[in-house]
């Protein structure tokens, strides 16, 4: 009987821990002080932002994560149209799992953790504060089918860090495109070329475009060019993960 009471009490305390938000949002371990960090020490070590071994302009990750950051050959020969990039890490492991759970599993409770990771990345990269935050847009029908635009959610999370409200209608998608994941690099560029348009309200302003994952950079390139064509003074980009 005593053993049964102890088990029941333990389950009750575990339930209280969950309700109080005292569990690691990746492995569900009980946290000592959830106000300091939404992850346990072990999971926090697995989700450290990428500090080296990457191209600082396009986010291409090199084999050695401890090597200095340096421009890749592609960016030296043909740099992307944006001025600066902030990203948390490669699209792999726990970060990939979190993005999938949020994007396809509709686990909106992960917002606190994703917001924390976004703040980490933004602080680490040291880009200047923008005038406007703009999410990569989806067609209205796609938003209805999925239930939300994950890029807009991420833009709101990052915007709270800067006390900026995203302009969700400053950049729009103007036509249907094929799913990028089904296409090769060259086909992706053609698929999204001219598929976005920006409002003139961004004219002369420093813009930050936000997306969850960047693979080849074709979608982000099309979005940045639309903003520059609309008169943006400068465009930086933020992605949570950079595909390997």
C-alpha positions in Angstrom: 0.0 0.0 0.0 2.8 2.4 0.9 4.6 1.6 -2.3 1.4 2.3 -4.3 1.0 5.6 -2.6 4.6 6.5 -3.4 4.1 5.7 -7.1 0.9 7.7 -7.1 2.6 10.6 -5.4 5.5 10.5 -7.9 3.1 10.5 -10.9 1.2 13.4 -9.3 4.5 15.4 -8.9 5.4 14.6 -12.5 2.0 15.9 -13.6 2.6 19.1 -11.6 6.0 19.5 -13.2 4.5 19.3 -16.7 1.7 21.8 -15.8 4.2 24.2 -14.4 6.4 24.1 -17.5 9.2 22.5 -15.5 10.2 19.9 -18.1 12.8 20.0 -20.8 11.0 20.6 -24.0 13.1 18.1 -25.9 13.4 15.1 -23.6 10.9 16.0 -20.8 13.4 15.7 -18.0 12.4 17.8 -14.9 14.3 21.1 -14.9 15.8 22.7 -11.7 14.9 26.2 -12.8 12.9 26.5 -16.0 13.2 30.3 -16.0 16.9 30.0 -16.8 16.7 27.6 -19.8 13.9 25.6 -21.4 16.3 22.6 -21.9 18.1 20.2 -19.6 21.9 20.5 -19.7 22.3 17.4 -21.9 19.8 18.6 -24.5 21.2 22.2 -24.3 24.6 20.8 -25.3 23.0 19.1 -28.3 21.3 22.4 -29.4 24.2 24.8 -29.1 24.2 27.3 -32.0 26.8 26.8 -34.7 29.7 29.0 -33.9 32.3 28.0 -36.5 32.8 25.9 -39.6 30.3 27.6 -41.8 30.0 30.3 -44.4 28.8 33.5 -42.7 26.9 34.7 -45.7 25.0 31.6 -47.0 25.3 29.3 -43.9 26.8 26.4 -45.7 28.2 24.2 -43.0 31.7 22.6 -43.3 32.9 19.3 -42.0 34.8 20.7 -39.1 32.4 22.7 -36.8 35.4 24.0 -34.8 37.1 25.7 -37.8 36.8 29.4 -38.2 33.8 30.8 -40.2 34.9 31.8 -43.7 33.2 32.6 -47.0 32.6 29.6 -49.3 33.8 29.7 -52.9 30.2 30.2 -54.2 29.7 33.3 -52.1 33.1 34.7 -53.1 32.3 34.2 -56.8 28.6 35.0 -56.8 27.3 36.4 -53.4 23.6 36.2 -52.6 21.5 39.3 -52.7 21.2 39.7 -49.0 23.6 41.6 -46.8 23.8 39.4 -43.7 22.6 36.0 -42.5 21.7 34.8 -39.0 21.0 31.1 -38.4 21.1 28.7 -35.4 22.6 25.6 -36.9 22.5 22.8 -39.5 19.2 21.2 -40.3 20.0 17.9 -38.5 19.6 16.0 -35.3 17.5 17.6 -32.5 17.0 20.9 -34.4 15.5 19.1 -37.4 13.3 17.1 -35.0 12.0 20.3 -33.4 11.3 22.0 -36.8 9.4 19.0 -38.0 7.4 18.7 -34.8 6.4 22.4 -35.0 5.8 22.5 -38.7 4.2 19.2 -39.5 3.1 18.0 -36.0 1.5 21.3 -35.1 3.2 21.2 -31.7 2.7 24.9 -30.9 3.8 24.4 -27.4 7.3 24.3 -28.7 7.1 28.1 -29.3 8.9 28.9 -26.1 11.9 26.7 -27.0 12.0 27.9 -30.7 11.8 31.5 -29.5 14.8 30.8 -27.2 16.8 29.3 -30.0 16.0 32.2 -32.3 17.2 34.7 -29.7 20.4 32.7 -29.2 21.1 32.8 -33.0 20.2 36.4 -33.4 22.4 37.5 -30.5 25.3 35.4 -31.6 25.4 36.6 -35.2 25.3 40.3 -34.3 23.3 41.7 -37.2 22.0 45.2 -36.8 18.4 45.7 -35.7 16.1 45.9 -38.7 13.3 48.4 -39.3 10.9 45.7 -40.4 10.6 42.0 -39.9 8.9 40.1 -42.8 8.2 36.3 -42.9 8.5 34.3 -46.1 4.9 34.1 -47.2 2.6 31.3 -48.2 -0.4 31.3 -50.5 -3.6 31.7 -48.4 -4.9 28.3 -49.5 -1.7 26.7 -48.2 -2.0 28.5 -44.9 -5.6 27.2 -44.5 -4.6 23.7 -45.3 -1.6 23.7 -42.8 -3.4 25.8 -40.3 -0.6 28.3 -39.9 2.5 29.8 -41.6 5.5 28.5 -39.6 7.7 31.4 -40.9 5.2 34.0 -39.6 5.2 32.3 -36.2 9.0 32.4 -36.1 9.0 36.0 -37.2 6.6 36.8 -34.3 8.9 35.0 -31.9 12.0 36.9 -33.1 10.0 40.2 -33.3 9.3 40.0 -29.6 13.0 40.0 -28.9 13.4 43.3 -30.8 10.0 44.8 -29.8 9.0 44.7 -33.5 5.7 43.4 -34.9 6.2 41.6 -38.2 4.6 43.0 -41.3 3.0 39.8 -42.5 1.5 41.4 -45.7 4.6 43.4 -46.8 5.8 40.4 -48.8 3.3 38.1 -50.7 3.4 35.1 -52.8 1.9 35.8 -56.2 1.5 32.4 -57.8 1.4 28.7 -57.2 4.8 26.9 -57.2 5.8 23.3 -57.1 7.1 21.9 -53.8 10.8 22.8 -53.6 11.8 19.6 -51.9 10.8 17.7 -55.1 13.2 19.7 -57.3 16.9 20.0 -58.0 18.9 23.1 -57.4 18.5 24.7 -60.8 14.8 23.8 -61.0 14.2 25.3 -57.6 15.5 28.7 -58.8 13.2 28.7 -61.8 10.3 27.5 -59.7 10.3 30.5 -57.4 11.7 33.2 -59.7 9.3 36.1 -59.7 6.9 34.3 -57.4 7.0 37.0 -54.7 6.1 40.7 -54.6 6.8 43.3 -51.9 4.9 46.4 -50.9 6.3 49.8 -51.4 5.9 50.4 -47.6 9.3 48.8 -47.2 11.0 51.4 -49.4 14.1 52.8 -47.9 14.0 50.5 -44.9 16.2 47.8 -43.4 14.4 44.5 -43.8 14.8 41.2 -42.1 13.2 38.2 -43.9 12.5 35.2 -41.7 12.1 31.5 -42.6 12.4 28.2 -40.7 14.8 26.3 -43.0 17.0 27.3 -45.9 18.0 24.6 -48.3 19.5 25.9 -51.6 18.5 29.5 -50.8 16.3 29.8 -54.0 13.2 30.8 -52.1 15.0 33.3 -49.9 16.8 34.8 -52.9 13.5 35.4 -54.7 12.1 37.0 -51.6 15.1 39.3 -51.1 15.1 40.4 -54.7 11.4 41.3 -54.5 12.2 43.5 -51.5 15.1 45.1 -53.2 13.0 45.8 -56.3 10.4 47.4 -54.0 13.1 49.8 -52.8 14.4 48.2 -49.6 17.6 49.9 -48.5 19.1 46.7 -47.0 17.9 43.1 -46.6 19.2 40.6 -44.0 17.9 37.1 -43.6 17.2 34.8 -40.6 16.6 31.1 -40.7 16.5 28.7 -37.8 18.2 25.9 -39.7 20.5 25.6 -42.7 20.1 22.3 -44.6 23.4 20.3 -45.0 
